[in-house]
Amino acid sequence: MKHFTFILVCSVIIFAPSHFILAYAPLTTHSSLTENIATFYNFSASKKITNTQMEWLVQGSQNEDNGLRCLNHAYDPVYNRGWHLSFPNMDIGYTSKEWSQSESAQISFGAMDFSGIKDTWQSLWLGPNNLDSNQTWNKAIYEYLSGHEKEAFVALGHVLHLVEDTTVPAHVRANAHPDILGKYSWSDYEEKAKIYDRATLKNYATSLHNQGLTSSKFDSLNSLFDDLATKVNHYYYSDDTIRSGEYKYPQPEYEGQLPEGYFVMGQDYNGNPLHLAYKQSGVGYRAQSGLDIYTLNNDLVFKDYWQSLSPLAISYGSSTIDLFFKEVQKAAQEKDYLAKNNQSILTKLAANLLNF
């Protein structure tokens, strides 16, 4: 059913604008966040990410939005689903947590140029790590141990993109936001975040480090996604889920007139005051949620969201790199790791028949 839904949605949007359900802009915000993740990681790492490796990470982070890969860039931890359309009532694609680690999903639906058939057929006789559509966590580990640093860091950059997306409320509240209808359907937070490119965020990681930002340690990529997605889902609204009965959180602490306007107020994950939403003077309209007096399209709301969400992208991105090198060390101790982790479908089938 998941495959059918994915194909159905692909057929509808194949001729739509390329930025159908993108999160942060790939050439500006994603690139700048990825650069700052590498910089921040280096503050505490004994083995530093080089400038060349950082550029490979940025390349992968940019490329993750190619083709229809963006249809797998959401993870709602409350309902364990990816993108969801309220009308019609339909889930789309894989969760980003699944997508980051599923070779079969990426080979089937992850082609960079909308042509997935070639890689699907070639997977019969080629190992998954030989296919460009496969840019998974495991591929990054495999390529690093194979001595292919560029391929390893590009694949890791793809995973960092997904971690960065998990700091966008719409991506953890299953709030699909195609920009084909402009302000009536896009994510206001992501639209405003486009101003942050590599130049404007040049020293951002250094500033966050000086402010005392730290990164946590994780034992698995799944636990990292779960922890981050739950945190963002709990404390922030997306455009079409403001005061929605579908989610218990966030719980507003105050709603009323302030000197700067009429706001719904809450707290972020550090207990800091947060402008959760703005009450408009009139009634607004969203394609998914319909008429509403509340909106995220406000400069103070965006400022609060960015100041608490962007450090999460840097911190958890750094944790991702740390976990990557731990997984590399673990895989290096595994007997026949390289041989076992790049077998074609036919090779696996033959091995199963011989062992039958």
Buried (B, 14 or more C-beta within 10 A) or exposed (E): EBEEBBEEBBEEBEEEEEBBBBBBBBBBBBBBBBBBBBBBBBBEBEEEBEEEBBBBBBBBBBBBBBBBBBBBBBBBBBBEBBBBBBEEEEBBBBBBBBBBBBBEBBBBBBBBEEEBEEBBEBBEEBBBBBBBBBBBBBBBBBBBBBEBBBBBBBBBBBBBBBBBBBBBBBBBBBBBBBBBEEBEBBBBBBBBBEEBBBEEBBEBBEEBBEEEBEBEEBEEBEEBBBBBBBBBBBBBBBBBBBBBEBBEEBEBEEBEEEEEBBBBBBBBBEEEEBBBBBBBEEEBEBBBBEEBBBBBBBEEBBEBBBEBBBBBBBBBBBBBBBBBBEBBEEBEEEEEBBEEBBBBBEBEEEEEEEEE
